[in-house]
Amino acid sequence: MKIIDRFVLKSFIRPFLITFVVMVLFLLMQFVWKYIDDLVGRGVEWYYIAELLFYISATVVPMALPLAILLSSIMTFGSLGEQNEMGALKASGNSLIRIMRPITIFISCLAIGAFFFYNYVIPVANLKSETLLRNITNKKPALNIRQGVFYTGIESYSIKVGSKSGENQSTLHDVYVYDHSKKMGNLKVIVSDKGKMEVTEDEMYLNIELFDGNSYEDIYPKKAKERDNYPFVTSSFDSSLMRFSLSAFQGGDMHSGSRKDFDMLNVIQLDEATDSLNIQFAERQSGFSKQMREKYAFSEKATNQYIPLATNKDSILNSMDDNLLLNIEEKERTQIIQNALRIARSNSSYFENANDEFFWREKIIARHQIEWHKKFSVSVSCLVLFFIGAPLGAIIRKGGMGMPVVISVVIFIIYHVTSYSFEKLGRELIWSPMRGMWTANMLLFPIGMFLTYKSATDSALFNIELYLKPFQKVADLFRKKENKKASQA
C-alpha cells in the first residue's frame, strides 16, 4: 500500500468510527425513550435489559451505517480541501478518482460485509430483541406495596397500608384489603389495625396475617326480589391469614418465543417462505375458482348436464325462455325470487371476503420480497452515499462538524424519506417490491456520478456567480436599452 493510500484511509477511518458509534447510540436512545415506561419498574434483572439493548443496537446498524459513511466522507474530503491537502495531492499528479480509490475499496468491502451482517446477524437480532421486549413488557411490575397508596398488582385485590415498620418493613398498620374476586364490584372489605407481611421461601406466595380486624361483605342474592333489601354480613377476627399467589411475578424464560416473521429470515429462508406462500396462494385461488364455477351452473332438462355460465353464456341465454318465471306458480314465484336474492347477497359477501383474503396474501408475499431486496439495496446504498459525500466534501472544502453535518443530514433525510416512501408503495402493491426497494438508489446514483464528475474536473458547482451570469446578461441587455433611450432623448 502506498503512502497516499495509507494517508487517505487514516483520514477517513477515524471520523467514520466516531460517527458510526455516535449514530448507533443516537438511534439506540430513541428506542430507550420510546419504551422506557415498559422497561423500568418491572423487577427485570439488569442483564436482560443490557441484552435487549445489545440486540437493538445491532438492528439499527442498517440505518446508522449509510449515514456514518455519508457524514465521514464529507468530513474527510472537506477537511482535505480546507487544509489544501487536496490541492497538494492533485498537484502531484493524482486525480480525485485516484485519491478516492483506497476508500472506495474499503467501502466496497464494508458493503459486502454489511450484506452478510444484514443476512445472518440482523434476523437473529430481530428475533431475540422482539422476544425479549415482548416478555419484559408482559411481565408484571415487581411486588412493592407502598404506604398510603392502593396497590393493585395482585389480581382481584386492592391493598392499602397506612404505614410500615419493623424489620424489612414487614409490620403493617391500618390495613385495608378490597376483594374483587367475585367480578361484581367492591363487595368485600377487610379492615385491620395491624398486620404482618412475609414471602414464602420459594417466593411463590405472599402471606399477610391480619390482627384485630373486621370484615364487611355485601350479599348479592340470586333472586331479584331479595336484592332490594341490601343484605350484608359483618364479622370480626383476632387473627386472619391471607395468602396471595405470586406466580404472575415470576420472570420465567425471557428468551422463550415461537413467532418468526419475515424480518427474522435470511435470504435462503425468505426464498423458501416466498415459494411456500406462492404455492398456498395458487392453491387457494384454484379452489375458490373451482368452487365458484360449481356454484354458478344451469341444468338443461334434456341432457341433465351442468354447464358453467362463464364458459357457455351466450348459448344458454339463447335457449332460455324469456318468461321463465311465468311457468312457475304465483305463490312460489315470490319465494324463489327471495331465495335467489339471498343466495346472491351471500355469494357477493363471500366473494368480497375472498378478495380481501387474496389481497392480504399478496401483501404478505410482497413483504417477504421487500425484505429480500432490502438486504442487497441497503448494502448498495453505502456505495451510493459515498459517491455523493466524497465529491461533495471536495467541492465545499469544509471539514469538522459544522457544514458537513448539515449537508449530510439533509441528504440522508432525502434518501430516507424517498426510500421509505417507495418501500411503502411496494408494501401496498402499488409498485413491485423490486421497484420499491431500488428506486431510491437508482435516483441517487446518477447524482453521485454527476458530483464526482464535477469535482474531478474542478467545476465551480457551488459558485453563486456562475448561476447569476445568465440573469446578469439579461439585466445588462435591459440596461443597454435604457441607456440608448436616454441618449436619444
Secondary structure, 3 states (H helix, E strand, C coil): CCHHHHHHHHHHHHHHHHHHHHHHHHHHHHHHHHHHHHHCCCCCCHHHHHHHHHHHHHHCHHHHHHHHHHHHHHHHHHHHHHCCHHHHHHHCCCCHHHHHHHHHHHHHHHHHHHHHHHHHHHHHHHHHHHHHHHHHHHCCCCCCCCECCCECCCCCEEEEEEEEECHHHCEEEEEEEEECCCCCCCCEEEEEEEEEEEECCCCCEEEEEEEEEEEEEECCCCCHHHHHHCCEEEEEEEEEEEEEECHHHCCCCCCCCCCCCHHHCCHHHHHHHHHHHHHHHHHHHHHHHHHHHHHCEEECCCCCCEEECCCCHHHHHHHCCCCCHHHCCHHHHHHHHHHHHHHHHHHHHHHHHHHHHHHHHHHHHHHHHHHHHHHHHHHHHHHHHHHHHHHHHHHHCCCCCCHHHHHHHHHHHHHHHHHHHHHHHHHCCCCCHHHHHHHHHHHHHHHHHHHHHHHHCCCCCCCHHHHHHHHHHHHHHHHHHHHHHHHHC
